[in-house]
């Protein structure tokens, strides 16, 4: 502590838990946070369902890896191609083109 900083007693310091969720006091932040949690939960369920379907159709760990990682290929390469749009439109053709061999194989 620098000499110019005032001394704060232990009773004046807020506890960790009182500072952790201070942002949830604001209504707009709560709405954004709940929307984000809902969206990510749905995205996780979608990924789990797609991978379950691929496993049921192929029983192949290789196809699980290909389909699972194809979702993120556009997120990895979009910055290098100058694509400033949301990642989802670039991801859908990748997933669809991955499913075509899976559907023919199964």
Residue, then its C-alpha position, 0 to 999 in steps of 0.5 A: x500500500x502506498x503512503x498516499x492511499x487512505x487506510x481502509x479498515x476491515x469493517x469498511x471493506x465489502x465482502x467478496x460475495x457482496x461485490x460478486x453479483x453487483x451487476x445483477x442489481x441493474x434490470x437491463x444487465x439481468x435481462x442480457x445475462x438471462x438471455x445469454x444463459x438461455x441462448x448458451x444452454x440452447x446451443x449446448x443442447x443443440x450440439x449434444x443432439x447433433x453429436x448424439x445423432x451422428x453417433x447413432x448413425x455412424x458409431x464412429x469417433x472420427x465422424x464425431x470429431x469431424x462434425x463437432x469441430x466443423x462447428x468452429x471452423x468458421x469462427x477460426x478462419x473468419x477473422x483471416x478472411x475479413x468476414x465481419x458478419x456473425x459466425x453462424x452463417x458461415x458455419x451452417x454450410x460447413x455443418x450441412x456439407x459435413x452431414x451429407x457424407x454422414x447421411x450417405x454413409x449411414 
